[in-house]
Amino acid sequence: MMKIISSPISNMPKIVAGIGFFDGVHLGHQSLINEIKSMAVEEGTASAVVTFRRHPRSVLSSEYRPQLLNSFNEKMSYLSSTGIDYVVALDFDLAMSKMTGYEFIKYLRDKYNLSGLYIGYDHRFGHNRSEGYDDYFRYGEELGVNIYKAGVALAGTTPISSSAIRRFLKEGNISVVNQMLSYRYSLSGKVVSGYGVGRTIGFKTANIEVEDMEKLIPSNGVYAVYVKTIDGVVHKGMMNIGNRPTVHDNIERSIEVHIIDFEGELYESNIEVFFEKFMRPERKMSGIEELKLQLKEDRESAKQILK
Protein backbone atom coordinates (compact mmCIF):
# COMPACT_ATOMS: atom_id res chain seq x y z
CA MET A 1 0.00 0.00 0.00
CA MET A 2 1.32 3.44 -0.94
CA LYS A 3 2.58 5.60 1.92
CA ILE A 4 2.39 9.41 1.80
CA ILE A 5 5.11 11.19 3.78
CA SER A 6 5.78 14.90 4.17
CA SER A 7 8.84 14.76 6.40
CA PRO A 8 11.69 12.33 7.02
CA ILE A 9 10.77 9.12 8.82
CA SER A 10 12.89 6.66 10.78
CA ASN A 11 14.09 3.55 8.98
CA MET A 12 13.34 5.08 5.58
CA PRO A 13 14.40 2.52 2.95
CA LYS A 14 16.52 3.52 0.01
CA ILE A 15 14.34 4.85 -2.80
CA VAL A 16 14.47 5.25 -6.53
CA ALA A 17 12.26 8.24 -7.34
CA GLY A 18 10.95 10.60 -9.96
CA ILE A 19 10.31 14.27 -9.27
CA GLY A 20 7.55 16.53 -10.56
CA PHE A 21 4.16 18.01 -9.86
CA PHE A 22 2.47 14.98 -11.49
CA ASP A 23 -0.66 16.94 -12.36
CA GLY A 24 -3.10 14.54 -13.99
CA VAL A 25 -1.04 11.39 -13.34
CA HIS A 26 -1.42 10.88 -17.10
CA LEU A 27 0.04 8.17 -19.34
CA GLY A 28 3.39 9.98 -19.45
CA HIS A 29 3.57 9.95 -15.66
CA GLN A 30 2.40 6.34 -15.56
CA SER A 31 5.14 5.34 -18.01
CA LEU A 32 7.73 7.09 -15.83
CA ILE A 33 6.41 5.38 -12.71
CA ASN A 34 6.64 1.99 -14.41
CA GLU A 35 10.31 2.72 -15.18
CA ILE A 36 10.87 3.71 -11.53
CA LYS A 37 9.20 0.55 -10.25
CA SER A 38 11.25 -1.66 -12.57
CA MET A 39 14.52 -0.02 -11.55
CA ALA A 40 13.56 -0.25 -7.86
CA VAL A 41 13.09 -4.00 -8.23
CA GLU A 42 16.41 -4.27 -10.05
CA GLU A 43 18.23 -2.22 -7.40
CA GLY A 44 16.42 -3.79 -4.43
CA THR A 45 14.99 -0.46 -3.24
CA ALA A 46 11.54 1.05 -2.71
CA SER A 47 9.89 3.09 -5.49
CA ALA A 48 8.78 6.69 -4.95
CA VAL A 49 7.69 9.96 -6.50
CA VAL A 50 8.58 13.35 -5.07
CA THR A 51 5.90 15.98 -5.53
CA PHE A 52 4.44 19.10 -3.91
CA ARG A 53 1.21 19.83 -2.10
CA ARG A 54 0.83 23.20 -3.82
CA HIS A 55 2.01 24.27 -7.23
CA PRO A 56 5.45 25.92 -6.74
CA ARG A 57 4.49 28.94 -8.85
CA SER A 58 1.47 29.66 -6.64
CA VAL A 59 3.79 29.75 -3.62
CA LEU A 60 6.20 32.16 -5.29
CA SER A 61 3.52 34.47 -6.70
CA SER A 62 0.26 35.23 -4.87
CA GLU A 63 -1.20 36.38 -8.20
CA TYR A 64 -0.62 33.05 -9.97
CA ARG A 65 -3.75 30.92 -10.32
CA PRO A 66 -2.89 27.40 -11.46
CA GLN A 67 -5.36 25.52 -13.64
CA LEU A 68 -4.96 21.98 -12.41
CA LEU A 69 -6.10 18.63 -13.75
CA ASN A 70 -6.34 17.09 -10.26
CA SER A 71 -6.96 18.21 -6.73
CA PHE A 72 -4.29 17.01 -4.29
CA ASN A 73 -6.56 14.20 -3.05
CA GLU A 74 -7.36 13.10 -6.60
CA LYS A 75 -3.67 13.07 -7.42
CA MET A 76 -2.92 10.89 -4.41
CA SER A 77 -5.69 8.49 -5.42
CA TYR A 78 -4.38 8.14 -8.97
CA LEU A 79 -0.79 7.76 -7.75
CA SER A 80 -1.91 5.03 -5.36
CA SER A 81 -3.43 3.12 -8.29
CA THR A 82 0.01 2.94 -9.99
CA GLY A 83 1.45 0.68 -7.30
CA ILE A 84 4.20 3.11 -6.26
CA ASP A 85 5.55 2.52 -2.73
CA TYR A 86 5.99 6.10 -1.49
CA VAL A 87 4.86 9.62 -2.30
CA VAL A 88 7.09 12.28 -0.77
CA ALA A 89 4.67 15.23 -0.69
CA LEU A 90 6.75 18.31 0.10
CA ASP A 91 5.57 21.72 1.22
CA PHE A 92 7.32 23.95 -1.29
CA ASP A 93 8.52 27.19 0.28
CA LEU A 94 10.85 30.13 -0.38
CA ALA A 95 13.88 28.34 1.09
CA MET A 96 13.30 25.34 -1.17
CA SER A 97 12.91 27.64 -4.18
CA LYS A 98 16.47 28.91 -3.64
CA MET A 99 18.04 25.44 -3.76
CA THR A 100 20.21 24.58 -6.75
CA GLY A 101 19.70 21.29 -8.53
CA TYR A 102 22.73 19.93 -6.70
CA GLU A 103 21.40 21.05 -3.32
CA PHE A 104 17.96 19.54 -3.96
CA ILE A 105 19.37 16.15 -4.95
CA LYS A 106 21.55 16.24 -1.82
CA TYR A 107 18.51 17.19 0.27
CA LEU A 108 16.56 14.19 -1.04
CA ARG A 109 19.56 11.89 -0.50
CA ASP A 110 20.14 13.05 3.09
CA LYS A 111 16.51 13.36 4.22
CA TYR A 112 14.74 10.63 2.23
CA ASN A 113 17.52 8.11 1.48
CA LEU A 114 17.43 8.76 -2.28
CA SER A 115 19.66 6.36 -4.19
CA GLY A 116 18.36 6.89 -7.74
CA LEU A 117 16.51 9.71 -9.49
CA TYR A 118 14.67 9.71 -12.82
CA ILE A 119 14.70 12.93 -14.82
CA GLY A 120 11.84 13.58 -17.25
CA TYR A 121 12.72 14.42 -20.86
CA ASP A 122 11.69 18.08 -20.38
CA HIS A 123 12.02 18.46 -16.63
CA ARG A 124 14.05 21.17 -14.91
CA PHE A 125 14.45 21.87 -11.20
CA GLY A 126 16.67 24.09 -9.11
CA HIS A 127 16.32 27.82 -8.55
CA ASN A 128 17.50 28.98 -11.98
CA ARG A 129 16.00 26.05 -13.98
CA SER A 130 18.87 26.34 -16.46
CA GLU A 131 20.46 22.99 -15.66
CA GLY A 132 19.83 19.91 -17.77
CA TYR A 133 20.26 16.17 -17.64
CA ASP A 134 24.05 16.30 -18.05
CA ASP A 135 24.29 18.62 -15.03
CA TYR A 136 22.06 16.39 -12.91
CA PHE A 137 24.06 13.32 -13.97
CA ARG A 138 27.28 15.03 -12.85
CA TYR A 139 25.72 16.01 -9.51
CA GLY A 140 24.56 12.43 -9.02
CA GLU A 141 28.08 11.10 -9.56
CA GLU A 142 29.39 13.52 -6.94
CA LEU A 143 26.62 12.64 -4.45
CA GLY A 144 26.47 8.88 -5.02
CA VAL A 145 22.97 9.05 -6.54
CA ASN A 146 22.22 7.24 -9.81
CA ILE A 147 20.57 9.57 -12.34
CA TYR A 148 18.36 8.06 -15.06
CA LYS A 149 16.78 9.68 -18.11
CA ALA A 150 13.08 8.89 -18.51
CA GLY A 151 11.57 7.95 -21.86
CA VAL A 152 8.94 9.98 -23.73
CA ALA A 153 5.31 8.80 -23.90
CA LEU A 154 3.45 9.80 -27.07
CA ALA A 155 -0.15 10.05 -28.20
CA GLY A 156 0.43 9.68 -31.93
CA THR A 157 3.25 12.15 -32.50
CA THR A 158 2.33 14.43 -29.56
CA PRO A 159 4.31 14.07 -26.31
CA ILE A 160 1.90 13.44 -23.45
CA SER A 161 2.17 16.24 -20.91
CA SER A 162 -0.01 18.12 -18.45
CA SER A 163 0.28 21.29 -20.53
CA ALA A 164 -0.87 19.46 -23.68
CA ILE A 165 -3.87 18.05 -21.79
CA ARG A 166 -4.77 21.53 -20.53
CA ARG A 167 -4.62 22.84 -24.08
CA PHE A 168 -6.95 20.11 -25.36
CA LEU A 169 -9.36 20.71 -22.47
CA LYS A 170 -9.55 24.39 -23.39
CA GLU A 171 -10.39 23.29 -26.95
CA GLY A 172 -13.09 20.88 -25.75
CA ASN A 173 -11.20 17.88 -27.16
CA ILE A 174 -12.29 15.47 -24.45
CA SER A 175 -11.54 12.33 -26.49
CA VAL A 176 -7.83 13.17 -26.69
CA VAL A 177 -7.78 14.31 -23.05
CA ASN A 178 -9.22 11.01 -21.84
CA GLN A 179 -6.82 9.08 -24.06
CA MET A 180 -3.81 10.92 -22.60
CA LEU A 181 -5.07 10.59 -19.03
CA SER A 182 -6.16 6.93 -19.43
CA TYR A 183 -9.31 7.81 -17.48
CA ARG A 184 -12.23 10.21 -17.87
CA TYR A 185 -11.61 13.80 -16.84
CA SER A 186 -13.95 14.79 -14.02
CA LEU A 187 -15.29 17.65 -11.93
CA SER A 188 -16.65 17.32 -8.39
CA GLY A 189 -18.78 19.78 -6.50
CA LYS A 190 -21.91 20.63 -4.57
CA VAL A 191 -25.30 21.06 -6.22
CA VAL A 192 -26.47 24.62 -5.56
CA SER A 193 -29.60 26.59 -6.40
CA GLY A 194 -29.94 27.89 -9.95
CA TYR A 195 -32.52 29.82 -11.95
CA GLY A 196 -34.97 26.92 -12.20
CA VAL A 197 -35.57 27.37 -15.93
CA GLY A 198 -34.67 23.78 -16.78
CA ARG A 199 -37.35 22.45 -14.46
CA THR A 200 -40.07 24.49 -16.20
CA ILE A 201 -39.18 23.17 -19.69
CA GLY A 202 -38.77 19.51 -18.75
CA PHE A 203 -34.99 19.49 -18.41
CA LYS A 204 -34.25 19.71 -14.71
CA THR A 205 -30.58 20.52 -14.15
CA ALA A 206 -28.19 20.37 -11.23
CA ASN A 207 -26.04 23.49 -10.96
CA ILE A 208 -22.59 22.58 -9.73
CA GLU A 209 -20.26 24.65 -7.57
CA VAL A 210 -16.86 23.07 -8.22
CA GLU A 211 -15.12 22.28 -4.94
CA ASP A 212 -11.55 22.95 -6.09
CA MET A 213 -11.25 26.51 -7.39
CA GLU A 214 -7.89 25.69 -9.02
CA LYS A 215 -9.30 22.89 -11.16
CA LEU A 216 -9.43 23.56 -14.89
CA ILE A 217 -12.96 23.85 -16.31
CA PRO A 218 -13.17 22.63 -19.93
CA SER A 219 -14.24 24.97 -22.72
CA ASN A 220 -17.84 26.16 -23.03
CA GLY A 221 -20.19 23.74 -24.71
CA VAL A 222 -22.42 20.71 -24.29
CA TYR A 223 -20.93 17.38 -23.23
CA ALA A 224 -22.08 13.79 -22.84
CA VAL A 225 -21.17 12.82 -19.28
CA TYR A 226 -21.56 10.21 -16.60
CA VAL A 227 -22.73 11.46 -13.20
CA LYS A 228 -21.94 9.75 -9.89
CA THR A 229 -24.37 10.77 -7.15
CA ILE A 230 -23.68 10.67 -3.43
CA ASP A 231 -25.05 7.11 -3.18
CA GLY A 232 -22.32 5.95 -5.59
CA VAL A 233 -24.73 5.23 -8.44
CA VAL A 234 -23.55 6.30 -11.91
CA HIS A 235 -26.09 7.86 -14.30
CA LYS A 236 -26.03 9.08 -17.90
CA GLY A 237 -26.25 12.81 -18.43
CA MET A 238 -25.47 15.88 -20.48
CA MET A 239 -23.66 18.93 -19.19
CA ASN A 240 -23.63 22.55 -20.31
CA ILE A 241 -20.71 24.79 -19.47
CA GLY A 242 -21.15 28.41 -20.40
CA ASN A 243 -23.02 31.67 -20.01
CA ARG A 244 -26.63 30.55 -20.70
CA PRO A 245 -27.05 32.93 -23.67
CA THR A 246 -30.66 31.98 -24.46
CA VAL A 247 -32.18 32.60 -21.03
CA HIS A 248 -29.78 34.87 -19.12
CA ASP A 249 -26.57 35.62 -21.06
CA ASN A 250 -24.52 35.71 -17.86
CA ILE A 251 -21.04 37.13 -17.62
CA GLU A 252 -20.08 34.37 -15.19
CA ARG A 253 -19.86 30.80 -16.43
CA SER A 254 -22.28 28.24 -15.08
CA ILE A 255 -21.86 24.48 -14.91
CA GLU A 256 -25.11 22.52 -15.02
CA VAL A 257 -25.90 18.89 -15.70
CA HIS A 258 -29.11 17.18 -16.71
CA ILE A 259 -29.24 13.59 -15.50
CA ILE A 260 -31.18 11.48 -17.96
CA ASP A 261 -34.23 9.62 -16.55
CA PHE A 262 -33.48 10.75 -12.99
CA GLU A 263 -36.14 12.09 -10.63
CA GLY A 264 -34.30 12.33 -7.30
CA GLU A 265 -33.38 15.46 -5.36
CA LEU A 266 -29.71 16.46 -5.42
CA TYR A 267 -29.73 19.95 -3.89
CA GLU A 268 -26.86 20.46 -1.40
CA SER A 269 -25.40 17.02 -2.17
CA ASN A 270 -22.01 16.36 -3.78
CA ILE A 271 -21.76 14.80 -7.22
CA GLU A 272 -18.93 13.92 -9.60
CA VAL A 273 -19.22 14.36 -13.36
CA PHE A 274 -17.07 12.34 -15.80
CA PHE A 275 -16.63 13.76 -19.30
CA GLU A 276 -17.16 11.36 -22.19
CA LYS A 277 -17.51 13.50 -25.33
CA PHE A 278 -17.94 17.08 -26.53
CA MET A 279 -21.23 17.31 -28.43
CA ARG A 280 -21.58 20.90 -29.60
CA PRO A 281 -20.61 24.51 -28.83
CA GLU A 282 -22.91 26.62 -26.69
CA ARG A 283 -25.05 28.93 -28.84
CA LYS A 284 -27.91 31.37 -28.43
CA MET A 285 -31.32 30.07 -29.51
CA SER A 286 -34.17 32.18 -30.88
CA GLY A 287 -36.25 31.42 -27.79
CA ILE A 288 -37.42 28.79 -25.31
CA GLU A 289 -39.11 26.58 -27.93
CA GLU A 290 -35.96 26.27 -30.02
CA LEU A 291 -34.00 25.61 -26.82
CA LYS A 292 -36.38 22.76 -25.89
CA LEU A 293 -36.01 21.17 -29.33
CA GLN A 294 -32.22 21.42 -29.16
CA LEU A 295 -32.13 19.92 -25.67
CA LYS A 296 -34.23 16.97 -26.87
CA GLU A 297 -31.72 16.40 -29.68
CA ASP A 298 -28.85 16.70 -27.21
CA ARG A 299 -30.44 14.16 -24.88
CA GLU A 300 -30.87 11.62 -27.68
CA SER A 301 -27.29 12.21 -28.83
CA ALA A 302 -26.02 11.73 -25.27
CA LYS A 303 -27.96 8.47 -24.96
CA GLN A 304 -26.36 7.15 -28.13
CA ILE A 305 -22.86 8.18 -27.04
CA LEU A 306 -23.23 6.76 -23.53
CA LYS A 307 -24.90 3.47 -24.43
Buried (B, 14 or more C-beta within 10 A) or exposed (E): EBEEBEEEEEEBBBBBBBBBBBBBBBBBBBBBBBBBBEBBEEBEBBBBBBBBEBBBBBBEEEEEEBBBBBBBEBBBEBBBEBEBBBBBBBEBEEEBEEBBBBBBBBBBBEBBBBBBBBBBBEBBBBBEEEBEBEBBBBBBEEBEBBBBBBBBBEBEEEBBBBEBBBBBBEEBBBEBBBBBBBBBBBBBBBBEEBBEBBEEEEBBBBBBEBEBEBBBEBBBBBBBBBBBBEEEEEBBBBBBBBBBEBBEEEEEEBBBBBBBEBEEEBEEEBBBBBBBBBBBEBEEBEEEEEBBEBBEEBBEBBBEBBE
